[in-house]
C-alpha cells in the first residue's frame, strides 16, 4: 500500500510534463522587434499563400476575407473563418503578434490550439518578415461583419486538447528539400512554406501528419473526390517553362485547364512575378 502515494505522485508529474510539452506556445513577445512591415510586399505573400482561396466566399470578391467555405474531411467539416479587418467578427482587433502567432504557431489570441486545416504546419517555415508584411497587407483589405461558422467535427477530433500532442509530433520548421542556389531557396520558400503545396500533394499518415518520405507524390482528395496528382519530376514531365506558364495561365502544355481547388491556386500564382513562378518550377524539377 505504501507504493500508491509514489505511483500517484509519478502520475501527476507525468500529466504535468505532458501538459507542459503540449501546451500552446505562441511567439515570444519580442518576435517582431526590429521588423518594419511592408504592405506592398505583403500583397505578394498574400498571393503566394493563397489566403483568398480559403477565406473569401466562393462567389464573392477575393479581397473580402469573410470566410465560410466548407472543407469536408474524414475528421468532419472545417469552415474557413472570417479573417477580414473587421474588429469584432474578423481579426481587425488582433495585434500583429497575435496574428503572427496564429500563422506561425497555430495558436489563437486566447491561447488555444488551431486545427491544422489551417496550414500553419507549412507556414511555420516562413520568414517572420514575410508574415509581418502579410499582416500589413491584410489590414488594408475590406472588413466584413459576417460571423465565422463553427467546425463540425466527429469525436474525438472535436477535442482540441489532443492537438498539443499532434503538434509535438508534426509541427516542424526544418526544410524537406535542399536549396543550393538563390532561385531554389526562393522556390522552396514559395512551395514548402508560403504556398503550402505539400498540404494537398503529399499523402498523410494514420495520424494525419504529412508523410515526408512521399513528398509531393500525390494524395487522396480530402473531400473523397478523386486523387490529387503527384508533382515530382518522375510524375510530371513538364519543363520548367511549362510549369511556370501553367502557374500563370492555368493551361497545361496539352491546353487543358486547371480545375477545382487548383483553379483558385492559379488566381494567386498568376499575380506573382515571372521569377517567382520560375523558382517554383525549378524547385519542383529539383526534387528527388
Long-range contacts (C-beta under 8 A, 24 or more apart in sequence): 18-165, 19-164, 21-164, 21-168, 22-164, 22-165, 22-167, 22-168, 23-164, 24-105, 24-107, 24-108, 24-111, 24-112, 24-113, 24-164, 25-105, 25-107, 26-97, 26-98, 26-101, 26-105, 26-107, 26-111, 27-97, 27-100, 27-101, 27-104, 27-105, 29-97, 31-97, 31-100, 31-101, 31-128, 32-96, 32-97, 32-100, 32-128, 32-132, 35-128, 35-129, 35-132, 37-96, 37-132, 37-133, 37-135, 37-136, 38-133, 38-136, 39-133, 39-136, 39-137, 39-139, 39-140, 40-137, 41-130, 41-133, 42-132, 42-133, 42-134, 42-135, 42-136, 42-137, 42-138, 43-137, 43-271, 44-271, 44-272, 44-273, 44-276, 45-130, 45-131, 45-133, 45-134, 45-137, 45-194, 46-134, 46-137, 46-138, 46-268, 47-268, 47-269, 47-271, 47-272, 48-190, 48-194, 48-195, 48-268, 48-269, 48-272, 48-276, 49-123, 49-134, 49-194, 49-195, 49-196, 49-268, 50-195, 50-196, 50-264, 50-265, 50-267, 50-268, 51-83, 51-134, 51-138, 52-264, 52-267, 52-268, 53-261, 53-264, 53-265, 53-267, 53-268, 54-80, 55-80, 55-81, 55-82, 55-83, 61-142, 62-267, 63-141, 63-142, 64-141, 64-142, 64-144, 65-90, 65-138, 65-141, 65-144, 66-90, 66-144, 66-146, 67-146, 67-148, 67-149, 68-146, 68-148, 68-149, 70-149, 71-117, 71-222, 71-223, 72-222, 72-223, 72-224, 73-117, 73-222, 73-223, 74-222, 75-153, 75-154, 75-157, 75-208, 76-151, 76-152, 76-153, 76-154, 76-157, 76-158, 77-151, 77-152, 77-153, 78-115, 78-117, 78-151, 78-153, 79-148, 79-149, 79-150, 79-151, 79-152, 81-148, 81-149, 82-144, 82-146, 82-147, 82-148, 83-138, 84-141, 84-142, 84-143, 84-144, 85-138, 85-139, 85-140, 85-141, 85-142, 85-143, 86-143, 86-144, 86-145, 87-143, 88-145, 89-144, 89-145, 89-146, 89-147, 89-148, 90-143, 90-144, 90-145, 91-138, 92-139, 92-143, 96-132, 96-135, 99-135, 99-138, 100-128, 100-131, 100-132, 100-135, 103-131, 103-134, 103-135, 104-128, 104-131, 105-171, 106-163, 106-167, 106-171, 112-160, 113-160, 113-163, 113-164, 113-167, 114-163, 115-151, 115-153, 115-160, 115-163, 116-163, 116-166, 116-170, 116-208, 117-151, 119-196, 119-199, 120-171, 121-170, 121-171, 121-172, 121-199, 121-210, 122-192, 122-193, 122-194, 122-195, 122-196, 122-198, 122-199, 123-193, 123-194, 123-196, 124-171, 124-172, 124-173, 124-193, 125-173, 125-174, 125-175, 125-189, 125-192, 125-193, 126-189, 126-193, 126-194, 127-189, 127-193, 130-189, 130-194, 166-207, 166-208, 166-209, 169-207, 169-209, 170-207, 170-209, 170-210, 176-212, 176-215, 177-215, 177-283, 177-286, 177-287, 179-283, 183-275, 183-278, 183-279, 183-282, 184-279, 184-282, 184-283, 184-286, 186-275, 186-276, 186-279, 187-279, 187-280, 187-281, 187-282, 187-283, 187-284, 187-286, 188-283, 190-272, 190-276, 190-279, 190-280, 190-283, 191-280, 191-283, 191-284, 195-265, 195-269, 195-280, 197-231, 200-228, 200-261, 201-228, 201-229, 201-230, 201-231, 215-287, 216-284, 216-287, 231-284, 232-284, 232-287, 232-288, 233-284, 233-285, 233-287, 236-284, 240-278, 240-281, 240-282, 240-285, 241-278, 241-281, 242-281, 243-277, 243-280, 243-281, 243-284, 243-285, 244-274, 244-277, 244-278, 244-280, 244-281, 247-272, 247-277, 247-280, 247-281, 248-274, 248-277
